[in-house]
């Protein structure tokens, strides 16, 4: 808009200057032609007067008694009669004494053209005049028109350019907003494609084609993970069964192998659950007492017996969801807090009736989560360095699974940015029936 307005302003400035110069030159040329015509008429009058055929003062003429006389006209009223002739010159010819002709007291701005006429009394200079008042009036009129007209035209150009450019770029803004909202879970969505065959429509078509290919690739990847996890379950189950049936002499070695198999089974189950969540398989929901699920999972024994789990639960917190998925969410949060706690984990469940939300806070007194890692902890296979030495089997999938389960139930999971020692993870879920 600014560039278009600047270009139009420069063009208008050049056009206005050219118009002003052209008008001034044209009117000045007309005044010069009128003055020249006036000088010609007066020269003819001088010649006629010098031969006695016409009274000089009837043309409003002043003739000075000098060797080279001056013949000039003004906008004066013509004299009533011809002035008396002066004394004869050396050649015996009379020279008209015109000094008593009526002359104006004030003169307008004139354009003067001089012409020399040879008479019997000697050379006479004739001055033809034309008023410059029309030229100045035309200049003032042009300035009065251009002074408000040029800014108004520039404002109109700026407004039209802003409106036209905004209308042309509105589809681009819609495409940008839609692409910004699309995530790995929303690859089925597409950007709006405007009608027509212009560049914006081609851009939307290209973006949608890219999303099609991306959705196909991600879908193939998710299907591969799901298939691999599903195919691993049977061999792992068979291997665990054989290890459990090992002979007494092999029990010690079998026990260590069983621990590894159990971890592989947990990892396989996590991968399969993530694949199902990514595929957005429908969740079988029903009204569930979240307080009961939290109490059962928080009281379950865990490998670290030195960590105490305290509960502050509001009873009868009902949500619409899958009990198995919600149980997995609570278990993952509590397991994560126990692994990183110094000695205490606090589980708090409250109900926000005004907003229709259930709020689950799981806090530990461990080293906490640095601000720069509060988003990274929800990435898959991510573990903080300070937790690796004490991790008792975490794969880095617990929090991502918990976050996806909360999202599948219309809620969210995030790190609470407080200043207390340790870390607090908060899951927010909508209450059953909007909290009524």
Backbone torsions as a table, in degrees:
resi	resn	phi	psi	omega
1	UNK	NA	-45.8	179.4
2	UNK	-63.3	-41.0	179.9
3	UNK	-64.7	-44.6	179.8
4	UNK	-63.9	-41.5	178.7
5	UNK	-64.6	-39.8	178.4
6	UNK	-65.0	-41.0	178.7
7	UNK	-64.1	-45.5	179.2
8	UNK	-64.6	-37.7	177.9
9	UNK	-63.0	-43.7	177.5
10	UNK	-63.1	-41.6	179.5
11	UNK	-64.9	-41.9	178.5
12	UNK	-65.8	-37.4	178.2
13	UNK	-63.1	-46.1	178.0
14	UNK	-64.4	-42.3	-180.0
15	UNK	-64.5	-43.6	178.9
16	UNK	-62.8	-42.9	178.2
17	UNK	-64.1	-41.7	178.5
18	UNK	-64.5	-42.7	179.1
19	UNK	-64.0	-43.0	179.6
20	UNK	-62.5	-46.5	-179.9
21	UNK	-64.6	-40.4	-179.9
22	UNK	-65.9	-44.0	178.4
23	UNK	-63.4	-44.3	179.9
24	UNK	-62.3	-43.3	179.8
25	UNK	-65.8	-40.6	-179.7
26	UNK	-64.9	-46.2	180.0
27	UNK	-67.6	-38.2	177.3
28	UNK	-64.0	-40.2	177.7
29	UNK	-64.0	-38.7	177.2
30	UNK	-64.6	-41.2	178.0
31	UNK	-63.8	-39.6	178.3
32	UNK	-63.6	-41.5	178.7
33	UNK	-64.7	-40.9	177.2
34	UNK	-63.9	-40.7	179.1
35	UNK	-65.6	-40.1	178.1
36	UNK	-64.2	-40.5	177.7
37	UNK	-64.4	-40.5	178.7
38	UNK	-63.7	-40.0	178.8
39	UNK	-64.3	-38.9	178.4
40	UNK	-63.5	-42.9	178.8
41	UNK	-61.9	-41.4	-177.9
42	UNK	-71.3	-35.2	176.3
43	UNK	-61.8	-40.0	176.9
44	UNK	-63.9	-38.7	179.0
45	UNK	-65.7	-37.6	179.6
46	UNK	-64.5	-43.7	179.7
47	UNK	-62.9	-40.1	179.2
48	UNK	-67.2	-39.4	-179.3
49	UNK	-68.5	-35.7	-179.0
50	UNK	-66.7	-25.3	178.5
51	UNK	-92.9	2.2	175.4
52	UNK	85.5	10.6	-177.5
53	UNK	-90.8	-9.7	-177.4
54	UNK	-150.7	138.5	176.6
55	UNK	-72.1	133.3	-176.4
56	UNK	-67.9	-41.6	-174.5
57	UNK	-69.1	-17.5	176.5
58	UNK	-66.4	-15.0	175.9
59	UNK	-100.8	6.4	-179.3
60	UNK	66.2	53.9	-171.9
61	UNK	-110.7	145.8	173.0
62	UNK	-123.4	123.9	-179.1
63	UNK	-122.0	120.8	-177.9
64	UNK	-87.8	147.0	178.1
65	UNK	-85.3	81.5	179.6
66	UNK	-137.6	163.1	180.0
67	UNK	-56.2	-42.3	174.5
68	UNK	-113.1	102.4	-174.8
69	UNK	-77.8	157.7	179.4
70	UNK	-115.8	129.2	-179.5
71	UNK	-114.1	113.9	-174.2
72	UNK	-135.6	151.7	179.8
73	UNK	-124.2	148.9	177.3
74	UNK	-136.8	173.5	178.9
75	UNK	-84.0	62.7	-179.0
76	UNK	-108.7	155.4	178.4
77	UNK	-70.6	143.0	-179.7
78	UNK	-65.6	148.4	179.5
79	UNK	-70.9	155.8	-177.0
80	UNK	-72.4	-30.1	-177.4
81	UNK	-152.0	168.1	179.6
82	UNK	-74.3	130.4	-179.2
83	UNK	-68.2	158.7	-179.5
84	UNK	-66.6	151.8	179.4
85	UNK	-77.1	148.8	179.3
86	UNK	-82.0	-176.9	179.2
87	UNK	-67.8	154.9	-179.4
88	UNK	-65.4	148.1	177.3
89	UNK	-81.8	-170.3	-175.7
90	UNK	-63.0	-26.0	-179.8
91	UNK	-90.1	2.7	177.7
92	UNK	86.8	10.4	-179.3
93	UNK	-100.4	142.9	178.9
94	UNK	-78.9	138.4	175.0
95	UNK	-111.5	126.2	-178.1
96	UNK	-66.1	129.9	176.7
97	UNK	-93.1	103.6	-176.6
98	UNK	-104.1	11.9	-176.1
99	UNK	-66.5	-17.3	-178.9
100	UNK	-94.5	8.7	177.2
101	UNK	-67.0	149.2	179.0
102	UNK	-67.6	126.5	-179.4
103	UNK	-121.7	146.8	178.3
104	UNK	-72.4	152.4	178.2
105	UNK	-87.3	-25.0	180.0
106	UNK	-132.2	145.2	-175.1
107	UNK	-120.3	135.2	174.6
108	UNK	-75.7	173.3	175.8
109	UNK	-68.2	123.6	-172.9
110	UNK	-124.3	151.5	166.6
111	UNK	-101.5	121.7	-171.0
112	UNK	-111.1	131.6	173.2
113	UNK	-121.4	124.5	-178.2
114	UNK	-100.0	145.6	177.9
115	UNK	-143.6	132.6	-178.4
116	UNK	-96.1	129.1	-177.7
117	UNK	-118.0	129.9	176.6
118	UNK	-87.3	122.5	177.9
119	UNK	-124.9	174.1	177.8
120	UNK	-64.7	-24.7	179.4
121	UNK	-87.6	-0.3	-178.8
122	UNK	119.2	178.9	-179.4
123	UNK	-70.0	137.7	179.2
124	UNK	-124.4	129.2	177.2
125	UNK	-91.9	122.7	-178.9
126	UNK	-104.2	133.9	178.7
127	UNK	-113.1	116.3	173.9
128	UNK	-94.9	137.1	-174.8
129	UNK	-125.3	153.4	172.5
130	UNK	-144.4	137.3	-176.4
131	UNK	-71.7	138.6	175.7
132	UNK	-94.0	5.9	179.7
133	UNK	-60.7	-41.1	177.1
134	UNK	-62.1	-34.6	178.9
135	UNK	-63.7	-46.5	-179.7
136	UNK	-67.3	-36.8	177.7
137	UNK	-64.6	-40.9	178.1
138	UNK	-64.8	-38.9	177.1
139	UNK	-61.2	-46.5	-179.6
140	UNK	-62.3	-40.6	179.3
141	UNK	-62.8	-42.9	-179.7
142	UNK	-64.4	-41.9	178.3
143	UNK	-63.5	-41.3	-179.9
144	UNK	-65.5	-29.8	178.2
145	UNK	-78.9	-43.9	-174.7
146	UNK	-75.3	-33.1	-175.3
147	UNK	-58.5	-51.4	176.0
148	UNK	-85.4	-23.8	-174.3
149	UNK	-71.4	-41.9	-177.5
150	UNK	-65.1	-48.6	176.4
151	UNK	-60.7	-38.7	178.8
152	UNK	-63.9	-40.9	179.1
153	UNK	-66.4	-39.5	177.4
154	UNK	-64.2	-40.5	177.5
155	UNK	-63.7	-39.5	177.9
156	UNK	-65.1	-42.1	178.0
157	UNK	-62.4	-44.1	179.1
158	UNK	-61.5	-43.5	-179.5
159	UNK	-64.1	-46.2	-179.8
160	UNK	-65.4	-38.9	178.7
161	UNK	-65.2	-42.3	178.4
162	UNK	-62.1	-44.8	-178.8
163	UNK	-66.3	-44.6	-177.8
164	UNK	-66.9	-45.8	179.8
165	UNK	-64.8	-40.5	177.9
166	UNK	-63.9	-39.3	178.3
167	UNK	-67.3	-37.9	179.5
168	UNK	-70.6	-33.3	-176.9
169	UNK	-92.9	-4.6	179.5
170	UNK	-59.1	-42.6	175.1
171	UNK	-61.4	-34.5	178.3
172	UNK	-65.0	-40.6	177.3
173	UNK	-63.5	-39.2	178.1
174	UNK	-65.2	-39.6	178.1
175	UNK	-64.4	-44.9	-179.5
176	UNK	-62.1	-44.2	-179.6
177	UNK	-63.6	-39.9	-179.3
178	UNK	-68.1	-42.4	179.2
179	UNK	-64.2	-36.3	179.3
180	UNK	-65.7	-28.7	-179.0
181	UNK	-85.1	-18.2	-176.6
182	UNK	-77.9	128.4	176.7
183	UNK	-120.8	-174.2	179.4
184	UNK	-64.4	-20.3	178.7
185	UNK	-90.8	-6.0	-176.2
186	UNK	-123.5	32.8	-177.2
187	UNK	-71.3	-8.9	177.3
188	UNK	-79.6	-15.2	-179.9
189	UNK	-79.0	157.0	-178.2
190	UNK	-133.3	155.4	179.4
191	UNK	-79.5	151.4	178.0
192	UNK	-67.1	134.3	-179.1
193	UNK	-109.2	112.3	-178.9
194	UNK	-70.1	159.4	178.2
195	UNK	-73.7	155.1	179.6
196	UNK	107.4	-179.9	-178.1
197	UNK	-124.4	30.5	-179.1
198	UNK	-85.2	-174.2	-175.5
199	UNK	-66.6	-34.0	-179.6
200	UNK	-67.2	-42.2	177.0
201	UNK	-63.3	-38.6	177.2
202	UNK	-64.9	-38.2	177.0
203	UNK	-62.2	-46.9	179.7
204	UNK	-62.0	-40.6	178.8
205	UNK	-63.6	-40.7	179.2
206	UNK	-66.0	-42.1	179.5
207	UNK	-63.5	-42.5	179.0
208	UNK	-65.2	-37.8	175.6
209	UNK	-63.3	-39.8	177.1
210	UNK	-64.4	-40.3	178.1
211	UNK	-65.8	-35.5	176.4
212	UNK	-60.9	-47.7	-180.0
213	UNK	-66.1	-38.3	179.0
214	UNK	-66.1	-41.6	178.2
215	UNK	-63.1	-39.5	178.4
216	UNK	-63.8	-43.5	-178.9
217	UNK	-66.3	-45.3	-179.9
218	UNK	-66.3	-39.2	177.6
219	UNK	-61.8	-41.1	177.3
220	UNK	-63.9	-39.3	178.7
221	UNK	-64.3	-45.3	179.9
222	UNK	-64.5	-39.7	178.9
223	UNK	-64.5	-37.5	177.2
224	UNK	-62.8	-45.1	179.6
225	UNK	-62.8	-43.5	-180.0
226	UNK	-64.1	-44.4	-179.8
227	UNK	-64.7	-42.8	-179.7
228	UNK	-63.7	-43.5	179.5
229	UNK	-64.2	-40.0	-180.0
230	UNK	-66.4	-41.8	-179.0
231	UNK	-69.8	-25.7	-180.0
232	UNK	-77.8	-21.5	-174.9
233	UNK	-63.5	-44.1	-177.4
234	UNK	-66.4	-49.5	177.5
235	UNK	-59.8	-38.1	179.7
236	UNK	-67.5	-38.8	178.0
237	UNK	-64.8	-41.2	178.8
238	UNK	-65.9	-39.3	179.3
239	UNK	-65.4	-40.1	179.1
240	UNK	-65.1	-41.0	178.9
241	UNK	-60.6	-44.2	-179.7
242	UNK	-65.0	-38.1	179.1
243	UNK	-68.1	-37.4	178.4
244	UNK	-67.2	-25.1	179.0
245	UNK	-94.3	17.3	-179.3
246	UNK	-66.5	154.0	-180.0
247	UNK	-69.2	157.5	-177.1
248	UNK	-56.0	-33.9	-179.2
249	UNK	-69.3	-17.7	-176.8
250	UNK	-108.9	8.2	-175.0
251	UNK	-62.3	-39.2	-177.8
252	UNK	-63.6	-49.5	179.1
253	UNK	-65.4	-37.8	178.8
254	UNK	-65.6	-35.2	178.8
255	UNK	-62.7	-42.8	177.4
256	UNK	-64.0	-41.1	178.3
257	UNK	-65.7	-36.2	178.4
258	UNK	-62.7	-37.0	177.5
259	UNK	-62.8	-41.5	177.9
260	UNK	-67.0	-39.8	179.1
261	UNK	-65.0	-39.8	179.2
262	UNK	-62.0	-39.2	178.4
263	UNK	-67.8	-39.7	177.2
264	UNK	-63.8	-39.0	178.3
265	UNK	-65.2	-40.1	178.0
266	UNK	-64.7	-41.7	178.5
267	UNK	-64.7	-41.0	178.7
268	UNK	-63.7	-41.4	178.2
269	UNK	-64.3	-39.7	177.8
270	UNK	-63.2	-45.3	179.8
271	UNK	-62.5	-41.2	179.2
272	UNK	-66.0	-40.7	178.1
273	UNK	-65.0	-42.0	177.6
274	UNK	-61.9	-41.3	179.0
275	UNK	-62.2	-39.5	178.6
276	UNK	-68.5	-39.6	177.7
277	UNK	-66.3	-40.6	178.0
278	UNK	-64.4	-35.2	179.4
279	UNK	-76.4	-5.5	178.9
280	UNK	57.7	45.6	173.8
281	UNK	-64.5	140.3	-178.0
282	UNK	-60.8	135.7	179.7
283	UNK	-93.4	128.1	178.0
284	UNK	-77.4	105.5	-173.7
285	UNK	-102.3	149.7	171.6
286	UNK	-156.8	165.1	-179.2
287	UNK	-67.1	124.0	-173.0
288	UNK	-129.4	140.4	176.4
289	UNK	-84.9	102.4	-177.9
290	UNK	-66.5	-32.9	-179.5
291	UNK	-62.1	-40.5	179.4
292	UNK	-65.8	-42.4	179.2
293	UNK	-62.9	-43.6	-179.4
294	UNK	-63.1	-42.6	-179.2
295	UNK	-63.3	-43.3	-178.8
296	UNK	-66.6	-43.7	-177.9
297	UNK	-73.2	-35.6	178.9
298	UNK	-68.7	-29.6	-179.1
299	UNK	-86.6	-5.1	-178.2
300	UNK	-69.1	138.2	-179.9
301	UNK	-63.8	148.7	-179.9
302	UNK	-135.0	163.1	-175.8
303	UNK	-57.5	-36.3	-179.0
304	UNK	-87.7	98.0	-179.3
305	UNK	-79.4	-9.7	-179.5
306	UNK	-84.1	-2.5	-179.2
307	UNK	-103.5	125.8	178.3
308	UNK	-94.0	135.5	179.4
309	UNK	-108.5	113.4	178.7
310	UNK	-99.1	142.8	-177.0
311	UNK	-123.2	136.5	173.5
312	UNK	-130.4	92.4	-169.1
313	UNK	-115.3	136.6	170.8
314	UNK	-88.9	125.3	-176.0
315	UNK	-73.0	160.0	174.3
316	UNK	57.3	49.2	172.9
317	UNK	-95.0	100.3	-173.9
318	UNK	-97.4	131.8	177.4
319	UNK	-132.9	156.6	174.4
320	UNK	-93.0	114.6	-179.3
321	UNK	-175.3	-177.1	178.2
322	UNK	-89.1	121.2	-179.9
323	UNK	-58.3	-39.6	-179.7
324	UNK	-64.8	-44.6	179.4
325	UNK	-65.7	-42.7	179.8
326	UNK	-65.9	-36.6	177.0
327	UNK	-63.4	-39.0	178.6
328	UNK	-67.4	-38.0	178.0
329	UNK	-60.8	-50.4	-178.5
330	UNK	-63.8	-42.6	-178.9
331	UNK	-62.0	-42.8	-179.8
332	UNK	-63.7	-41.4	-179.7
333	UNK	-66.1	-44.8	-179.1
334	UNK	-68.6	-42.7	178.1
335	UNK	-59.4	-42.6	179.4
336	UNK	-63.0	-43.3	-179.6
337	UNK	-66.2	-39.6	-179.9
338	UNK	-65.3	-39.3	-179.3
339	UNK	-63.8	-31.2	-174.5
340	UNK	-107.4	0.3	-176.2
341	UNK	-77.0	153.9	173.7
342	UNK	-80.4	-36.2	179.2
343	UNK	-172.1	-12.1	-175.2
344	UNK	-140.1	138.9	172.5
345	UNK	-126.7	132.5	-179.2
346	UNK	-116.7	124.9	178.8
347	UNK	-111.7	120.6	-176.5
348	UNK	-123.5	129.8	177.2
349	UNK	-124.0	120.7	179.8
350	UNK	-127.9	167.3	-179.7
351	UNK	-125.7	127.5	178.2
352	UNK	-103.9	93.6	-176.7
353	UNK	-64.7	-36.9	-176.9
354	UNK	-62.4	-39.1	-178.0
355	UNK	-100.1	-4.9	179.2
356	UNK	68.2	41.1	-174.9
357	UNK	-128.9	148.2	168.8
358	UNK	-104.8	133.8	-174.8
359	UNK	-120.3	119.8	178.9
360	UNK	-112.9	117.3	178.0
361	UNK	-111.5	128.1	176.2
362	UNK	-120.3	112.0	-174.7
363	UNK	-118.3	145.0	175.1
364	UNK	-129.2	165.5	-179.7
365	UNK	-106.1	32.1	-179.3
366	UNK	-83.9	-158.8	-176.5
367	UNK	-71.0	-12.9	178.5
368	UNK	85.0	178.6	-179.4
369	UNK	-117.6	118.2	177.6
370	UNK	-58.3	153.0	-177.1
371	UNK	-59.5	-35.4	-177.7
372	UNK	-74.3	-10.6	-178.7
373	UNK	-109.6	5.2	-175.1
374	UNK	-68.4	-25.0	175.5
375	UNK	-91.7	-31.6	-176.2
376	UNK	-70.7	-23.3	-177.5
377	UNK	-66.9	-16.2	179.1
378	UNK	-95.0	3.3	173.9
379	UNK	-80.7	148.9	-176.0
380	UNK	-71.3	140.2	179.8
381	UNK	61.7	30.5	178.4
382	UNK	-106.1	127.7	174.1
383	UNK	-133.8	137.9	179.5
384	UNK	-72.8	147.5	-175.1
385	UNK	-59.0	-40.4	-175.8
386	UNK	-70.9	-11.7	-179.7
387	UNK	-95.9	-11.2	-173.3
388	UNK	-66.6	-35.7	-175.6
389	UNK	-70.9	-22.7	-176.4
390	UNK	-111.3	0.8	-177.4
391	UNK	-69.5	126.8	-176.6
392	UNK	-103.7	31.4	177.2
393	UNK	130.1	2.0	179.1
394	UNK	-65.4	138.0	-178.4
395	UNK	-101.5	-3.0	-176.4
396	UNK	84.1	15.9	179.3
397	UNK	-113.1	-7.4	-175.8
398	UNK	-63.7	-52.5	-178.9
399	UNK	-68.9	-40.9	175.3
400	UNK	-59.0	-39.8	178.1
401	UNK	-64.9	-43.4	179.3
402	UNK	-61.7	-41.7	178.3
403	UNK	-63.9	-43.2	-179.7
404	UNK	-66.9	-35.7	176.8
405	UNK	-65.1	-43.0	177.7
406	UNK	-62.1	-41.6	178.9
407	UNK	-65.6	-38.3	179.1
408	UNK	-65.0	-22.9	178.2
409	UNK	-98.7	13.9	178.3
410	UNK	78.8	17.9	-179.2
411	UNK	-116.7	-155.5	-177.7
412	UNK	-153.9	162.6	176.7
413	UNK	-139.7	129.2	-178.7
414	UNK	-152.7	167.6	176.9
415	UNK	-88.0	130.1	179.0
416	UNK	-80.0	121.4	-177.5
417	UNK	-82.1	70.4	177.7
418	UNK	-102.3	176.8	-176.2
419	UNK	-104.9	1.8	-178.0
420	UNK	-72.1	157.7	176.7
421	UNK	-62.0	145.1	179.5
422	UNK	88.7	-160.5	-177.5
423	UNK	-132.8	150.3	177.3
424	UNK	-127.5	122.1	175.2
425	UNK	-105.3	132.9	-175.3
426	UNK	-121.2	124.2	173.7
427	UNK	-106.4	131.3	-179.4
428	UNK	-119.7	125.8	-178.4
429	UNK	-130.6	145.2	176.5
430	UNK	-71.6	140.1	178.6
431	UNK	-71.5	158.4	178.3
432	UNK	-66.8	127.4	-179.9
433	UNK	69.8	23.7	179.3
434	UNK	71.3	19.1	177.4
435	UNK	89.5	3.6	-179.5
436	UNK	-77.5	NA	NA
